[in-house]
Amino acid sequence: MDLSADSSAEAAQQAIAEEFAFFGDWTERYQYLIDLGRKLPPYPDALKTDERQVSGCQSLVWLDVQGDARRLHFRAISDSSIVSGLIALLLRVYSGRSAAEILATEPRFIDAIGLARHLSPTRSNGLAAMLARIKQAASAAAA
C-alpha cells in the first residue's frame, strides 16, 4: 500500500520536511511520528514470519515486499510506536516506486528533519536496517 500520493520519492521527502517544520520541538515531532505509525494499514499476522523480520532492529519489525522492477510495494509494522512512525516515513518515500527510483533516492529527509540527531543509537541502527532491506529488495528486483 502506498501511503502517499506524492509524485516522486523526492517530492515525498520535500513534503515530509515541510510537515516536520511546522513543529516547534521534538516532543511534538515524536508525537507526530507516533500518530503516523498508528495510521499504518493493518499488517496481517500471517506475514509476521522470520524471513520478513528485519534484523538489526531492537524492536520487532516486519517488512513485506511485493511487485517488480517497475513498481515495488512495501508493507511493514513494528511493535514500537515510534519505529512504526519511522516505517510510515520510509514507506511514503519508497513504496510504490520503481526499483531504479528507490536505488537512486537517498533518504535526505532523515537529516532534513533532524531525525538523525534525535534517535537513540539502537533506533538509528534499526532505521538503517530497514532502509538497507528496502534497497536490497529494489536491487534484487532490478537484477
C-alpha positions in Angstrom: 0.0 0.0 0.0 1.2 3.5 -0.8 0.9 5.9 2.0 1.3 9.0 -0.2 0.1 10.5 -3.4 3.4 12.3 -3.8 4.5 12.1 -7.4 8.1 11.1 -6.7 10.3 10.0 -3.9 11.9 13.4 -3.9 8.5 15.1 -3.6 7.7 12.8 -0.7 10.9 13.8 1.1 10.2 17.5 0.5 6.7 17.1 1.8 8.0 15.3 4.9 10.5 18.1 5.6 7.8 20.7 5.3 5.4 18.9 7.6 8.1 18.5 10.3 9.0 22.2 10.0 5.5 23.0 11.5 6.5 21.5 14.8 8.4 23.6 17.3 10.2 20.9 19.3 11.0 17.3 19.3 8.2 16.3 21.7 5.7 17.4 19.1 7.7 15.7 16.3 7.8 12.4 18.2 4.1 12.7 18.8 3.6 13.2 15.0 5.8 10.1 14.3 3.6 8.1 16.7 0.5 9.3 15.0 1.9 8.4 11.6 2.7 4.9 12.9 -0.9 4.5 14.1 -2.2 5.2 10.6 -0.2 2.3 9.0 -2.5 -0.1 7.4 -3.1 -3.4 9.3 -0.3 -5.9 8.8 -1.5 -9.5 8.6 -0.2 -11.8 11.4 0.4 -14.4 8.6 3.1 -12.1 7.3 4.9 -11.9 10.6 7.5 -14.5 9.6 11.2 -14.9 10.3 12.1 -14.2 6.7 10.2 -10.9 6.8 11.6 -9.8 10.2 14.2 -7.1 9.9 17.3 -7.9 11.8 19.3 -5.1 13.3 16.3 -3.5 15.0 15.9 -3.6 18.7 12.1 -3.5 18.2 10.3 -6.2 16.3 9.9 -5.1 12.7 8.4 -7.0 9.8 8.7 -5.8 6.1 6.8 -7.4 3.2 7.7 -6.6 -0.4 5.5 -7.1 -3.4 6.0 -6.1 -7.1 8.7 -6.0 -9.6 11.3 -3.6 -11.0 8.6 -1.3 -12.4 6.9 -0.8 -9.1 7.6 -2.2 -5.6 5.1 -2.0 -2.8 6.2 -2.3 0.8 4.1 -3.1 3.9 5.6 -3.0 7.4 4.9 -2.8 11.1 6.7 -2.7 14.4 5.8 -3.4 18.0 7.2 0.1 18.8 5.1 3.2 18.1 8.0 5.4 17.2 9.5 2.8 14.9 6.1 2.4 13.3 6.3 6.1 12.6 9.7 5.8 11.0 8.3 3.0 8.9 5.5 5.3 7.7 8.0 7.8 6.6 10.1 5.2 4.7 7.0 3.7 3.0 5.9 7.2 2.0 9.2 7.8 0.3 9.9 4.4 -1.2 6.7 2.3 -1.6 5.1 2.4 -5.0 8.3 3.5 -6.7 10.3 1.8 -9.4 13.4 -0.2 -8.3 15.6 2.4 -10.2 14.0 5.3 -8.3 14.4 3.6 -5.0 18.0 2.8 -5.6 18.6 6.4 -6.8 16.9 8.0 -3.7 19.0 8.7 -0.7 16.9 9.3 2.5 17.7 13.1 2.7 14.6 13.6 4.9 16.4 12.0 7.8 18.8 14.9 8.0 16.4 17.5 6.7 14.1 17.0 9.7 16.9 16.5 12.2 15.9 12.9 12.9 19.5 11.5 12.9 20.3 13.8 15.9 17.2 12.7 17.9 17.2 9.0 17.6 18.9 6.6 20.0 21.7 4.6 18.6 19.5 1.4 18.6 16.7 3.2 16.7 19.3 4.7 14.2 20.6 1.2 13.6 17.1 -0.1 13.1 16.3 2.7 10.6 19.5 1.8 8.7 18.5 -1.8 8.7 15.0 -1.1 7.4 16.4 1.2 4.7 19.0 -1.5 3.7 16.2 -4.1 3.4 14.3 -1.7 1.1 17.3 -1.0 -1.0 18.2 -4.8 -1.1 14.6 -5.5 -2.4 15.0 -2.9 -5.1 18.4 -4.2 -6.1 17.1 -7.7 -6.4 14.1 -6.6 -8.4 16.3 -4.6 -10.8 18.6 -7.5 -11.4 
